[in-house]
Amino acid sequence: MIQTLAGLALLLALPFWSPAQSRSSARDFGIRIGVMQPGKLNSITDVPGVKVGHTTLIRNQDIRTGVTAIIPALGNLFQQKIPAAVYTGNGFGKLAGSTQVNELGNLETPIVLTNTLNVSTAMDALIEYTLNEKGNEKVASVNAFVGETNDGFLNDIRGQHVTKADVLQALANASSDKVEQGAVGAGTGTVCFGFKGGIGSASRKLPASLGGYTIGVLVQSNFGGVLQINGVPVGENLGKFSFSNQLLNNVDGSCMIVVATDAPIDHRNLMRVAKRAMLGLGKTGGIASNGSGDYVIAFSTAPELRVPHDGPEKIMQTPVLLNDEMSPLFMAAIEATEEAIINSLFAAKTTTGRSGNTAEALPLNKVLPLFNK
């Protein structure tokens, strides 16, 4: 009886939702993932200096794709690079620029996410963007960083509809406002856990006693498994999960995870943070399947760690966070990644695209009542 009353109280505490209501993030429905506090915007843009822009392409019946651009820090990134690391959860993907990031330990361009067959287009645009920046007049090599997922279920991916102008527009539109989530930008045509996926974001703000640092995450969700939301076995309860029947056997697709922080940590500890982000993906029920390209790019915006492209000094003296201080950041990365993926589902709307294929939005009218059990 006590358990029943407690469950009823939780259900009543969740905001009422109707199909006509605009979709939003999980937290707006009373679902609090993890125990740490989010940043002011609960978005990757809570990390100072980070900006995000989208170009969304929805045309005719078969074009459902786009671009999401993340500008990691203020100023000329090529001339003042930032520490970064890339972790490969499962390497079935086309992540351009990753080897140099891990070899040198830094990032020198914005991050662009798009679809699989437009990676080269996005690289061309990033190269043009970098060469045209003031101060880069003599630059002769650019390590453009581009990630992707395959949106071919809803999008005419073979048409390669993303142009350089679309990528440059996303970069020009980038702002420090709360990130628009759901079926936008690079998430326009993605599918996650058999439902409509997309772009999701979340953040965590450490208390002053733990350094006061911020961790922000942005994801492009396009993968499968058995969906769990804050520990609730949603996929199982809805009877819709990978390998449950012949229609849902495909768990491939990919997930791009971008982790930003203002904590002063270098490549080595950023790699450790990136690894923990995969734990957040696992908490949502993702399985990093054979055909899923699951990658994490983590970077620090700490001004004292900027790496000059060229300068008179031969030795850098950079203060970095001690290893013993990393655990709170690990936990923050796990929580923010988990919530960002769930937000991508909550915000996405039902989408019909190529050949009449449809990805249904997460059915909130069925999902929210599960939280009273």
N, C-alpha and C positions, 0 to 999 in steps of 0.2 A: 504493500500500500504506500509506504514511504517513498519507494523507488518510483512508483507511478506518479505520485504527486510531484516529485522532483523533476521527472521528465516533462510533465505537463507545464510546470513553471518555466522550464527552459524553452519549450515550444512557444509559449505565450510571450516570452521575452524577445523572440525573434521578430523583426519587423514584418508586417503583412506585405505580401507581394502578389501582384496580379500580372497576367501576361501583358497587359497594356503598359505596365510600369517599365521605365527605362532600366536596363541592366547595369549593374555596378560591381563593386568588389565584394569579396566574401565578408569583410569586416563590416560593411554597411548592412549586412543581414545578421549581425550579432555573432558571427563566427570569428573567434579570436585564436589564431594559430600561433602556438608557442607561448612563451612567458615573457619575452623581452618586449620593450616598448617600441613601436614604430616611430619613424621620424615624422616631422610635421606633415608632409605630403604622403607618407607611406609609399615612396617612389624612389627610384634610383637617383632622381634629381634632388633628393635631400642631401646628397654628397656635394659639397661646394664645388662649383666649376663645371659640373656635368650638365650637358644639354642633350635633348632628344628631339628628333624630327621625323615625321612620316610623310611618305607619298603613297596614297592608296589608289590602286587602279581597278576600277569596276566598270567594265564596258561590255556591251552586248550580252550574250548569254554565256560566254566562255572565258572571259578575262577576269580573274580574281587573284590578283597578286599585288606586289608593291615593294617598298623599300622602307627600312627603319635605320636611321643614322644616329649614332651615339658619339657626341663630341666629348671626350673624356676630361678635358681641362682647358683652362683659358690660355690664350696666347698661341704662339706658333709651335705646334707640337713637334715639327721636324727639327727646329732649332733648339727646343727645350723638351726633350723626350721624357716620358714618364715610365717608372718601373712597372713591369707587367709580367704575367705568366699565363701559359695555356696548358690546361689539363685535358687529356683525351679520355673520356669515359668509355666511348666506343667509337672507333675511327672510321666508320662507314660514312665519309663525308668529304666535302671539298672546301676545307678551311684554308683560304689563301693567306699567306704571311705568317703562319704560326711558327715555322721553324726558326726564322730570324728572331722572333720575339723571345723564344726560349733559349736561343744561342747567346744573344746579347743581353737579354733580361729587360728589354724596354720596348715601348710602343711609340711609333712616330707619325701615325695618321689616325684620324677618326676610325671608328668601327662601323662597318656597313653590313646590314643583314638583308638578304633578299631570297630569291628562289634559286634552285640548283643550277639551272642553265643560264642564269644571268650573272654569275660570279665574275666572269671576265668583263662584262659591261660595267659592273660596279667598280672593279679594279681600275679600269680606264678612267672612270669619273674621279676616283680618289686620287689617282696620279695627277690628273689635270688640276684638281682642287689644290693639291699640295704644291705643284710647280708654280701656280699662279699666286700663291701667298707671298706677301711682301717679305723680303729677306731670303727667299729661296731662288733667287735668279741664277745661281750657279749650281743648283742641285742637279745631279745626273743619275741618281738612284733613289727609288722610293719603295718602301716595303708596305704596300697597300694591304690593309687587313679587312677581309670580307668573309662573312659566314653565311650559311644557307640552310634551308630545309626544303624538301620537295613538296610543292603544293599542287602536284599534277592531278590529284583527284578532283579538285574543283576548278583548276586553272588550266588553260591551254598552254602548258609549260613549253611545248616545242615551238610555240610562236615567238618565244623570247621577247615579250612585249615591254619589258623594262628598258628604258633608254638612259643614256648618260644624263640627259636633262632631268629625268625623274630622280636620279641619285643626287644630283647637284641641288635640286629643289628640296629634298629631304634635309640635306646639310644646311641649306639656307633657312629652312623653317625651324631648325633646332632651337629649343628654348629650355629654360630652367623650370618651367611650370610642371605641374603634375602630369605624368605621362598618360596620354590617351591609350586605353587598353581595349583588348578584344580583337575583332576582325578588322584591323587597320594595318597600314604599312606592310611590313614583311609577314604579318600574321593574317592578311586578308584571306588567303586560301588554305590555311592549315587546318589539320584535324588532330584532336587529342583525346585519347581514351574512347574513340568512336564518336565523340561529340565535336562541336565546332571549337577549335582551339584559337590561338592568336598570340598577341602581345600581352604580357602581364608584367607587373612591377610591384615591388614592395621594398621596405627598408627597416632597419633596426638602429636605434640610437642607444649607445651604451651610457650608463650613468657616469657622472664625473669620477666616481671612485674607481671606475674601470677604464678611465682615460677619456670618456666623453666622445669617443669616435663614432662615426656613422658607417654603416654598411648598406649599400643599395644594390638591388638586383633587378635586371630586366631579362625576360625570357621570350623566346620565339618557340611556342609549344606545338609539336607536331609528331607525337609519339604515342605508344600504347602500353597496355598493361592492365592492371586491375585497380581502378580509381578508388583512392581513399581521400577523404576530406577531413582533416584534423582527427584522424584515427577512425572515422566512421567508414565502414566498407560500402561505399556508395555503389560502385560498379557491381558488386555481388548482389546487393539488395535490389538493384534495378534489373538484374539479370542481363547486364550488358558489359561483358569484359572479354579480353583476349582469350581465345581458345575455348570459349563457352559454346560456340557453335560455328558452323562453316562460314557464316557471314562475317564473323568478327575475328578471324584468325590473323589478319594482318596487323602486326604491332610495329611495323617499320615506319620510318618517317624522319626522325631527328629532333633534337632540342638544342638550341643555342642558348647559353646562359652567360650573361655579362654581369660581373661582380665589380662594384666600385667601392673604394673606401678612402677616407682622408687620413687613415692611420699611417704612420711612417714605417712602412714595411717594404722590403726589397723583393726581388724576384723569388728568392728561396721561400720566404714565408707567404708570398702571394700564391705560389704553387700549392702550398699547404692549405690555404684558404679555398683555392679552386677545387681541390679534392673534396673538401667538405660540402661544397655546393651540390655535388653528386648525391650526397646523403639526403639532401633536401628533395631531389628528384625521386629518390627511392621511397621517401615517406609519402609521396603522392600515389605510389603504386606503379611507377614506371620501372621497366625491367632492362633498359638499355639493350634492346634486341639486336639480333645479328645485323639487320639492315638499317639500324638507327645511328645517325651520326650525332653523338652527344658530346659536346665540347663546352668547356668553361674558359672564358678569358677574364682574368682578374687583374685589376690595376689600382695603383695608389695615386692620389692627386696631391699628396703632401708636397708643398713647395720646396722644402729643403732637399727633396730627393730628385728633383728635375735634373736630367742628364744633358749637358750642353753638347750640341753636335760638334762644335769646334770652339776651342778657347785656349787661353794661355796656360791654364793650370793643367798639370800632368797627373795630379793626385786629387781624388775627391774625398772629402771628409764629411760623411753623411751619418747623422745619428739615426739609428733604427730601433724599433721596439724589440725588447728582449723576448726570447722564446717563451719564457714563463708567463708573458702577458698576452699570448695569442689565443688561449682557449675561449675567452669571451667573444672574440671575433669569429672563431670557428662556429660557435653556436649561433651567432647572429647571421652568418652566411647560410647555415642550414635552414633556419626559420624563414629568412627572407626569400630564399629560393623556393621553399615549399609554398609559401603564400603567393609568390609571384605566379607560379604555375596555376594554382587554384584561381587566382584573379583572372588569368587569361581565359579560363572557362566561364567564370561568372559573368564576365563582361561581353563575351562573344554572342552574336546573334545567329540564328539559323540562316544558312547561306546555301543557295543553289547556284551551280556553275556548270562547268563543262559536261556536255552530254546529259544534262539534266540531273547530274549527281548532286545530292543534298547532304549537308552535314547539319544535323539538328543541334540547336543550342542545348546546353545542359538544362534539363527540365526542373527548374527550381521548385515548381509546385509539388514535385515528387521528392526532391532532394531535401528540402528544409524540414519536412516532418520526420525524416530519419533521425534528426538530432534530439528527438524526445525519447529515444530508446536508451 
